[in-house]
Amino acid sequence: MTLTGALTFVVTDVELDGPSPLRNSMLSFASVAIDGEGSVLGEFEAVLQPLADRSPDPATIAWWATEPEALAEATRNPEPAETVMPRYLGWLEALPWPRVFAARPLMLDGPWMDHYLDAFAGVRVLSLPRTERVPFAGVGLDIASFAAALDGLDHVARLGKPFSDEWLGHVPHTHRAIDDARGYANVLSRLLALAAGRTTGSAPP
């Protein structure tokens, strides 16, 4: 078995009330775990209470007003982060090792999950030397960068460039965290198959 075949990829999507983990809050997040063959190993979804010492970003709230159904999903029955994040860590640690954090874009979802895991569960997405509890191996995987590496596409430079419905597995990109995580897990599954030569064609247009 190749190393890729042995990995567990934890594809994660976050929904936010602003751009900064230091000033704003994460409203919801979801993770879909897949193996190197693209089989789903588990899912985790949570809605979080906004942090008391943060405030929403007005521009972000104005955008949410255009997506009322998504906002309803991102704010329904919220739980405290101090309850959710240790539960999420327990879910992670039940998945096969080694686990790799994956997102699109990694530079958005990664820092938010790192901040919340650090603050409320005492671990980091990117583990440092002498770390006792390590939820993820390696440095994380940016799904758009993976697509670009396979076919030289511009998913890296164009943040808003969508993946096709076929590559998303016909899962609508609704801004509900679990929907978006499932869609990106389907994209990653196709990319892994392409990289391993299990399918033919090119990376998504």
C-alpha positions in Angstrom: 0.0 0.0 0.0 1.3 3.4 -0.9 1.5 6.2 1.8 -1.4 8.0 0.0 -3.6 4.9 0.3 -2.9 4.7 4.0 -3.8 8.3 4.8 -7.0 9.6 6.3 -8.0 13.0 4.8 -10.2 15.2 7.0 -11.9 17.6 4.6 -13.2 20.6 6.6 -15.3 23.6 5.9 -16.0 26.5 8.2 -18.7 29.2 8.2 -17.9 32.6 9.9 -19.3 35.9 11.0 -16.1 37.7 9.9 -12.6 37.3 8.4 -10.5 37.2 11.5 -10.1 34.4 14.2 -8.9 37.1 16.6 -11.9 39.5 16.1 -14.8 37.4 14.9 -16.4 34.0 15.6 -16.8 30.7 13.8 -20.5 30.0 13.4 -20.3 26.4 12.2 -18.0 23.8 10.8 -18.0 20.3 9.4 -15.5 17.6 8.5 -15.8 14.6 6.2 -13.1 12.0 6.6 -12.1 9.9 3.6 -9.4 7.3 3.0 -7.0 7.3 0.1 -9.5 5.4 -2.0 -12.1 8.1 -1.5 -14.3 6.0 0.9 -16.1 8.0 3.6 -14.9 7.1 7.1 -17.1 9.5 9.1 -18.6 12.9 9.3 -18.7 15.6 12.0 -20.9 18.7 12.0 -21.4 21.4 14.7 -22.9 24.8 15.2 -21.1 27.1 17.6 -22.2 29.9 19.9 -20.5 33.2 19.0 -17.6 34.0 21.4 -18.5 36.6 23.9 -15.4 38.7 23.4 -15.8 38.9 19.6 -18.1 40.9 17.4 -19.5 40.2 13.9 -18.0 41.9 10.9 -20.6 44.2 9.2 -19.6 43.3 5.7 -19.9 39.6 6.4 -23.2 40.0 8.1 -24.5 41.9 5.0 -23.4 39.0 2.8 -25.1 36.5 5.1 -28.3 38.5 4.6 -28.3 37.4 1.0 -28.1 33.8 2.1 -30.9 33.4 4.7 -31.2 29.6 4.4 -27.5 29.1 4.9 -27.4 31.5 7.8 -30.3 29.6 9.4 -28.3 26.3 9.1 -25.1 28.0 10.4 -26.8 29.4 13.6 -29.4 26.7 14.5 -29.1 25.2 18.0 -25.6 26.4 18.7 -23.4 24.8 21.3 -20.4 26.3 23.3 -17.1 25.9 21.6 -15.6 24.6 24.9 -18.1 21.7 24.6 -17.8 21.1 20.8 -14.0 21.2 20.2 -13.1 18.5 22.8 -15.8 16.3 21.3 -14.4 17.0 17.8 -10.9 16.0 19.0 -12.3 12.7 20.3 -13.9 12.1 16.9 -10.6 12.9 15.1 -8.6 10.6 17.3 -11.0 7.7 16.6 -10.1 8.0 12.9 -7.2 5.9 11.4 -3.7 7.5 11.6 -2.1 9.2 9.9 -4.7 12.0 9.5 -4.2 14.9 7.1 -6.2 18.2 7.4 -7.6 19.2 4.0 -9.6 22.2 2.9 -10.3 24.6 0.1 -8.8 27.1 0.7 -6.4 25.8 3.4 -5.4 29.3 4.4 -9.0 30.1 5.4 -10.3 27.0 7.1 -6.9 25.9 8.6 -6.3 29.0 10.8 -9.8 29.0 12.1 -9.8 25.4 13.1 -6.2 25.7 14.5 -7.3 28.7 16.6 -10.5 26.9 18.0 -8.7 23.6 18.6 -5.9 25.5 20.4 -8.2 27.6 22.5 -10.8 25.0 23.5 -9.1 21.6 23.1 -5.4 22.3 23.7 -4.1 21.0 20.4 -3.1 22.5 17.0 -3.8 21.6 13.4 -0.1 22.0 12.7 1.6 20.2 15.6 4.9 21.6 16.9 7.9 19.8 18.4 7.3 18.2 21.8 3.5 18.3 21.2 2.0 15.6 23.4 -1.3 15.2 21.5 -1.2 15.3 17.7 -4.5 15.3 15.8 -3.0 15.7 12.4 0.1 14.6 10.6 2.0 16.8 8.1 1.2 20.4 7.0 -2.3 20.0 5.6 -3.5 19.8 2.0 -5.0 22.7 0.0 -7.4 21.0 -2.4 -7.2 23.8 -5.0 -3.4 23.6 -5.0 -3.6 19.8 -5.5 -5.9 20.4 -8.5 -3.5 23.0 -9.9 -0.5 20.8 -9.5 -2.2 18.0 -11.4 -3.2 20.1 -14.4 -1.7 23.5 -14.1 -5.0 25.2 -13.5 -5.7 28.5 -11.9 -7.7 27.3 -8.8 -4.9 28.7 -6.6 -4.9 32.3 -8.0 -8.7 32.6 -8.4 -10.4 32.1 -5.0 -13.9 32.2 -6.4 -13.3 29.7 -9.2 -15.9 27.0 -8.7 -15.4 23.3 -9.1 -17.8 21.7 -11.5 -21.0 20.0 -10.3 -19.6 16.6 -11.5 -16.4 17.0 -9.5 -18.5 18.1 -6.4 -20.4 14.9 -6.7 -23.5 17.0 -7.5 -23.6 18.1 -3.9 -24.8 21.8 -4.0 -22.4 24.3 -2.6 -24.9 25.8 -0.2 -22.6 27.4 2.5 -24.0 24.9 4.9 -20.7 23.5 6.3 -21.6 19.8 5.9 -22.7 20.2 2.3 -19.6 22.1 1.3 -17.3 19.6 3.1 -19.0 16.7 1.3 -18.6 18.4 -2.0 -14.9 19.1 -1.5 -14.4 15.5 -0.2 -15.8 14.4 -3.6 -13.4 16.7 -5.4 -10.5 15.3 -3.3 -11.5 11.8 -3.9 -11.5 12.4 -7.7 -8.1 14.1 -7.5 -6.6 11.2 -5.5 -7.9 8.8 -8.1 -6.4 10.9 -10.9 -3.0 11.2 -9.1 -2.9 7.4 -8.5 -3.9 6.6 -12.1 -7.1 5.0 -11.0 -9.1 7.2 -13.4 -8.3 9.1 -16.6 -8.9 12.7 -17.7 -7.7 15.9 -16.3 -8.2 17.9 -13.1 -11.6 19.8 -12.8 -12.2 22.7 -15.2 
